[in-house]
Amino acid sequence: MRPSTPISWLSSLLLISATATAYDSISFTTWNCTACNPEPGTFCSVGTRSQLPPDQCFSMWPGSTYIKSFDAIIPSCQVNLYLAGDCTGTAEVHKENEGQCEPKGPANSFKITC
């Protein structure tokens, strides 16, 4: 058995960390301005969430009124929005829509599922 070299050890570590963070997900952007189109001179809050792990509940700012979903790793990935802060109750579901702006209801939490 050969002793491992620092380079082979580092390569193994990088491979492990790359596979440990690879998961199916979807990204989305929320907006509070009309039709995801900020008008000059007005305030428009925009929040993007990218490639978060699935099946975990995250809190979100409740003031957004529109959503764009994109970059789904697999077609079944979707964003589930919940009025409750703990991802309970009925979900409002948004799937990848090729960057189309969609109206959304009030939400205080979300969960990615695939």
C-alpha positions in Angstrom: 0.0 0.0 0.0 1.4 3.4 -1.0 1.2 6.3 1.3 -1.2 9.0 0.1 0.3 12.2 -1.2 -1.1 15.6 -0.3 -2.4 16.0 -3.8 -4.3 12.7 -3.8 -5.7 13.5 -0.3 -6.8 16.9 -1.5 -8.4 15.4 -4.6 -10.4 13.0 -2.5 -11.5 15.8 -0.2 -12.7 17.9 -3.1 -14.6 14.9 -4.6 -16.3 14.2 -1.3 -17.3 17.8 -0.8 -18.6 18.2 -4.4 -20.8 15.1 -4.1 -22.0 16.0 -0.6 -23.5 19.3 -1.9 -25.0 18.0 -5.1 -28.7 17.7 -4.9 -31.8 18.3 -7.0 -33.2 21.8 -6.6 -34.8 24.8 -8.3 -34.1 28.5 -8.0 -36.6 31.4 -7.9 -36.8 35.1 -7.6 -39.6 37.0 -5.8 -40.7 40.6 -6.6 -43.0 43.1 -5.0 -43.3 45.3 -8.1 -45.9 44.9 -10.8 -45.2 42.0 -13.2 -41.6 41.7 -12.1 -40.8 45.0 -13.9 -39.4 47.8 -11.7 -40.3 51.2 -12.8 -37.7 54.0 -12.6 -38.0 56.0 -9.4 -40.0 53.4 -7.5 -38.8 50.9 -4.8 -38.9 47.3 -5.9 -37.7 44.5 -3.6 -36.2 41.5 -5.3 -35.1 38.4 -3.6 -33.4 35.4 -5.2 -33.0 32.0 -3.7 -30.7 29.6 -5.6 -30.1 25.9 -5.5 -31.2 25.3 -1.9 -31.4 21.8 -0.5 -34.8 20.1 -0.9 -37.2 19.2 1.9 -36.1 21.9 4.3 -38.3 24.7 5.5 -37.0 28.3 5.0 -38.6 31.5 6.1 -39.1 34.3 3.6 -40.1 37.9 3.4 -43.9 38.0 3.1 -44.2 41.2 1.0 -43.5 39.8 -2.4 -46.3 39.4 -4.9 -44.7 37.8 -7.9 -42.4 34.9 -8.6 -40.2 33.6 -11.4 -39.0 30.0 -11.1 -35.9 28.8 -13.0 -33.0 26.4 -13.1 -34.8 23.3 -12.0 -32.3 20.4 -11.9 -35.0 17.9 -12.8 -38.5 18.8 -14.1 -40.3 17.6 -10.9 -38.5 20.2 -8.7 -40.9 22.9 -7.4 -41.2 25.7 -4.9 -43.9 25.2 -2.3 -45.0 28.5 -0.6 -46.8 28.5 2.7 -48.7 31.1 4.6 -47.6 29.6 7.9 -44.0 30.3 9.0 -43.2 26.5 9.5 -44.2 25.1 6.1 -47.5 23.7 7.3 -50.9 24.0 5.7 -51.7 24.0 2.0 -48.9 24.9 -0.3 -49.0 27.2 -3.3 -46.9 25.4 -5.9 -44.7 27.0 -8.5 -42.7 24.9 -11.0 -40.0 26.1 -13.5 -41.8 28.5 -15.9 -38.9 29.5 -18.1 -38.5 32.9 -16.4 -42.2 33.9 -16.7 -43.5 36.3 -14.0 -46.4 34.8 -12.1 -48.5 36.3 -9.4 -48.2 34.6 -6.0 -50.1 34.7 -2.7 -48.7 35.9 0.6 -46.1 33.5 2.0 -44.0 33.3 5.1 -42.1 30.1 4.4 -41.1 27.9 1.5 -39.8 24.4 0.9 -38.2 23.0 -2.3 -39.4 19.5 -3.3 -38.3 17.3 -6.2 
